[in-house]
Amino acid sequence: MEQTMFTNEVILSWLQYFSQNVEFNLAKLKMLDITGKNKNLIPTIMSNRAVMVFTDAGHPNIFYDMWNSDLGDCEIWYNEGSDPSGEIKHDKVSNMINRGINASAAMLILNPGAVTNYQIGIENSRFSCGSVQYVCREVRAVIMNKLNLGDQDNICIISGESIAVEAAMIAAEGSVIAVEYDPRDRCTMKENIEKFGLSNVTIVESLNNGILDKLPVPDIAFIVASPRIDSEIKRLLAINPAMNFVIYTLDFEMLTSLPARFRENGLERTEAIHIAVSRVNSKNMVEPFPAPWLISGRSVKG
């Protein structure tokens, strides 16, 4: 069990303190402990109307980051000090951007404008403009469906920047390893991490030199297929022989080679789907998008 300074008794005392001083529905409260382990504060606030955050000292930009993510109208209820006692204060995030957290404590964040159901398939316009050509949102929605992530899953994503962002939001208690070979793509990925307030994403430049040995073991991998795919599959299976895979490709020769590659690595294909998306533009012309194949596989032994 993960160690934290906020034991059940401490949490109950803070709950009682806030419930006595603020009108909110305890049944709809989301609690988030951001001490010790990386947790995604900003996406949590975006999708919940009331969040009680347990935090330690040393977050100098916490309110500025919230304001920078269009959460300036959220209301913060807090007190001075580390104990659930004394006068309670409240203010909007927009008035607190120069403040930090200087003591372990709890605060209540109210966001009446929260989108309480997560929408799979983020608009491409929300991602950072950079070197990356993002897959269209409809295709990404299908990819997320096939990954079927749980909130505690660990996932390795190779050259799939927007997939890494959505995966990090869903696997809020897990972790995302984003493999970006191109330095420009790594910069774009970093910009997206900051833009979406993600704390559970680790960017690496390759799978070499034992990098994965120091990170949480992935349960599943999403790979944009390239000539490196054989070595990528072997390295991932070396750290988790029961790894599940979802392979994305637009290349016909790569597609036809995947059955043999799977057999060589002790994998069986579980699904193969082809996705085609077209939109009608303002001139009533049909605009097609790239039509990828998604090939899912798992270990025969698993």
N, C-alpha and C positions, 0 to 999 in steps of 0.2 A: 504494500500500500504506500502511495506517495505521501511523504512527510510534508506537513504544512503547519504554520503557526496558528491557522484558523481551525481549531478543533470544533467538534459539534457544539460544545458548550459555548464557545466564543461566538459561533455563528448564531446560535439561538439568542444570545444576549443582544447582538446587533439587530436581529430581526425584531425583537421586542422593542428596542429603542426606536427604530424607524417607524414601526407600526403605531407607536404611541404619539408620534410627532407628525406623520405624513399620511394623507389619505391615498391609499393605493390598495389594489387587490392582491393579497398575498398568494392566492391560488394561481395568479398569472405572472408571478415574479420569476425571473430568471436569475440564478446566482452564478457568479463567475469568480474563481480564485486565480488571479494572475501572478501569484508568487511562485517562484521555483520553476514552474514549467511554462513553456511558451503557450499562450492562449490568445485567440483572436478577439480582442476587445471590440474593435470598431465594427466588424461584421455582426457581432452579437448585439450591439446597441442598435444597429440598423434594422434588425429583424425582431426586436422585442421592445414593447412599450415600457417595461419596467425591469431594470437590471441592477442587482446589488453586486457591487464589485469589491472584492477583498484584495487589498494591495499592500505591498511593502514600500518602504521609502526608496527614492531614487528613480522616479519617472518624471524628469523635468519637462518633457514635451507632451505629456499625456493629453492635456486639454487643447493645446495647439493642434495636435494631430487629429483630434476629434473635430475641431472647427474646420480644419483643412479638408475634412471628408464630408463637409456639408451637414455637420451635426451641431452647428452653432446655436440652434434653437432648443436643444435639449436642456433640461433643467437638472442641476446637480444639487442634491441634498447631502450635507456633510456636517461634521463638527471639527473642532480643533482638538488635536491629541489622538491618542491611540485607544481610548476607552469609550464604550457606548454610554456616554453620560454628558451632562451639561447642555449648553445652548446649541440648538440645531440651526444651521444656516442654509441658505439656498441661493443660487444664482444661475443665469444662463451660461452655457459653455462659452459663448462669444465674449462674455465679460471676464473669463477666467484664463484666457490663452497665455498669459504671462506667469501663471502659477504652476507649481509642480507638486509632487507628493513628497513630503519630508518626514512622514511617520507611517508605520503600519496601521492601517485603519480600514474602515468600510465606507463606501459612499453609495447613495441611491441615485440612479440615472433614469430620468423619465423622458421618454421619447414618444409623444402622442402620434407622431407621423410615421412610426415604424411600419415597414412592410413585413407583416407577421408570417407570411408564407414565402419561403425561399423560391425564387423563380429560376429554374434551370434554363440556361441559354442566355447568358448576359449579352446585351447589345455590344457589338464590336466597338462602337464609338466610346464606350466607357474604358476600354483598355488604352494603355499608353501607346502613343504613336512612336514608332521606332523602326527597327530593322525587320520586324516580324510581319508576315502575311497571315493574318488570323483566319482560321476556318470559320465559315458562316455559323451563326448562332444555332440554326436548326440542326446542322450536323453535330455541333458540340453537344446539343441536348441529347442526341442519340448516343453519342460517345459516353456521356455521363450515365445514361441509363444502363449501358453495357458494362461499365465499370462497377455499378451497383455498390457504391462505397457506403460503409458504416461510419459512425462518428469517431470511432477509435482506430480506424484502419491506417496503415502506413502504406504509401504508394510511391513508386519511382516513375517519373514521367520524363521521357527522353524526347527533347525537341518539341514539346507541346505546351507552349507558354500559357495560352488561355485555359487549357485543360488543367494546368497546375493551379491556376487561380481558383477555378470553381471547385476543384478537388479539395483545396485547402479550406474552403468555406464549409464544405460538407463534412470532411474529416476533421472537425474542430478539436477533437480530443486526440487526434492522431498526428501524423507528420507527412510532409511531401518532400521528396528529394527531386529537384528539378535539374536534370542534366542538360547543360547548354554548351555545345562545343564551340560555337562562334562567340567571340568576345562581345560583339555588338548585340547579340541576342541575350547574353548575360546581363548587359546593361539595361536592356528593355525589360527583362524579367525583374531586375531589382526595382525599376521604376514602378512596375505593377504591384510588387509586394508593398512598397510604400503607399501607393495610391489606394490600395484596398485594405491597408492596415493589417496585413497578415504576419503572424509571428511563428507559424509552424511550417515555414518553407525554408529549405536549405538548398542553395544553388551550388552545383559542382560543375567543373569543366570537363569531367570525363568519369569513367568507371574504373580508371587505372589507379595503381599505387595504393591499393587497399583503402581507398576513400570510404567505401561503404562499410568497412569494418568498424568505423567510429560513429556510425549513424544507426537509427532504428531500422530493424530488418523489415523490408517491404513485404506486404502480403500480396500485392498485385503490381504489375508494371504495364504502363501504356507507352508504346514505342512507335514513333513515326519512322517507318522502315527506311533504311539506308544500307549501303554496302557494309556497314559495321554490325548489322543485325546478328550475325552468328556469334561474334564475340560478346555482344551485349547480352544475348540470351544465356550464354555459358556463364558469364560473370554473375548474373542475377541468380541463376540456378545454384551456383556455388555457395551463395549465402543463404538461400532458401529453396531447397529442392521441391517444395510444394507451391512455388510461385505460380500465380495465374497471370496470363498475358492477354492484352488486347493490342493488336497490331493494326496500324493505320497505313494504307498505301494507295497511291494513285498510279503506281507503276505496274503494268500488266505482267512483265517478266518477274518482278518481285512477287506479285500475287501468286503466279503459277509455281514459284519455287518454294513457297511457304510450307506446303505439305511435307516435302522431303526434309526441309530444315527442322520442322517439328519432330518428325520421326527420329532424326539424328540426335535430337536432344531429349528424347524420351517424353515428348509432349503429344497430346492428342487434340485435334481441332474440335471445339465444342459448338462453334457457330461461325458462319460466314455471311455477311450481309453487304449489300451494295446500296449506297445512299445517293439519291439524285434530288437536288433542290433547284427550283427555278422561281424567279419572281417576275411580276409584271411591273415595269417601271412607269414613270409619269407619262411617257409617250405611248403607253399600251404595247410596248415591245417586251417580249419574253427574254429575260436575262438568266442564262444558266450559270450555276456555280460548279466548281470542281466536284466530281462525283467519286468519292473514295470508297474503298472496300475496308471493312472492319473484320478482322479474323481473330477470334477468341480461342485461347488454348490453355490447357492445364496439364499438369504432370500425370502421366499414366499411373505412376505409383501412388499419387495422391488420391 
